[in-house]
Amino acid sequence: MTVPVLCIDGPSGSGKGTITQLVAQKLGWTILDSGALYRLTALSAERQGIACNDALSLASLAATLDIEFVASAYGEPVKVLLESEDVTQAIRLETTGNNASKVAVLPEVRAALLQRQRDFRQAPGLVADGRDMGTVVFPDAPFKVFLTASAQARAERRFQQLKAQGEDVRIAHLLKEIEERDARDMGRKAAPLKAADDAVTIDTTAHSIEKVLENVLAIVSR
């Protein structure tokens, strides 16, 4: 039998990461944080002095990255290891996120990472968090969810996260960055951010994590 995949797509700040981990823990499935792959590529490129528009060098880099995802405690992001180094916090910096969005528009990089993402499909199942999991990477997945939320709500969530980490940020600045990132992700030619035709869209703006989790688990149990 084909290993089942639950695709959880949507924009940054919609709750994908939290829901992905909770569902994976409930089902005992493995995790793919596809957005982290682009962030890891961007971080590694920055460390090696590779420009965000050097498509061929970035693609070569992406194809050889040593990556591992490890489930974390409730409320914490997936632990991400790059060549055995814990870079979970490093890849979550706003600068890395913005560079990752620029890297992600390059077809050469997306092609290099496509098969690597599909290799995460292992028994008993996979929960794949991203922006094009249901449309491009796993179009045959039996379960597809598209999480969304208003840009204002996502900016406020990010503000609270960064504030808790002791960072000095402004909601207006975060809102502007989120809106710009959304425009890039939705407007790119290569796998633009959008819900798959057979995905269930859930607006998380006014819903608790518990309610969203309940709805997603109900989809998988159908």
Residue, then its C-alpha position, 0 to 999 in steps of 0.5 A: m500500500t502507498v504510504p499515506v500523506l497529510c499535506i498541510d499547506g498555507p502561508s507563514g503564521s497560519g499555524k501549520g508548524t504547530i498543527t503538523q507536530l500535534v497531528a504527527q504525534k497523535l498519529g505516530w507519523t513522521i514530519l516534513d517541514s518543507g519550508a525549513l528546507y528552503r530556509l536551510t538552503a538560504l542559511s547555508a548559502e549565506r554562510q558560504g557566501i552564495a548570492c540568493n539569485d545564483a540559481l545553479s550554485l543554490a541548486s547544487l547546495a540544496a541537493t547535498l544538504d545534510i538535514e534531519f527533523v526531530a519532533s519537539a515538545y508542545g509549543e516548540p518548533v520542529k528541531v532542525l539539524l544541519e550537518s548535526e548542528d541545531v539550527t532551529q533558531a537560526i533558520r527562524l530569523e526574519t532575515t533567513g525567512n526573507n532570503a528563503s522566500k527569494v530562494a524558493v522562487l528559483p525553479e532550479v532550487r525547487a527541482a533540486l529539493l523536490q525528490r528530497q521532499r518525496d523521500f520523507r514519505q515513509a511508513p506509517g505515514l507523513v505529515a508534510d508542512g509547506r506551501d505546495m505539498g498538496t499541489v506539487v510535491f504530493p499531488d496524490a496525497p489522500f489528505k490535504v489541508f490549507l490553513t490560512a489566517s489574516a495577515q494582521a493575525r499572523a503578524e500579531r502571532r509572530f510579534q508574540q513569538l519574537k517578543a517572548q524571545g526578547e527581540d525588539v520588533r514592531i507589528a507594523h514592520l512584521l505586517k509589511e514583511i508578511e504582506e510582501r512575502d505573501a505577494r512573492d509566494m502567491g505570484r511566483k511562477a514556480a509552484p505558487l502558494k495556493a490551495a489544492d483543488d481537493a484541499v479543505t481550507i481552514d481559516t485559523t484567524a479566530h480558532s484555537i489550536e485545539k479546534v483546528l487540530e480537531n478539524v484536521l484529525a477529523i479529515v484524516s479519520r474520514 
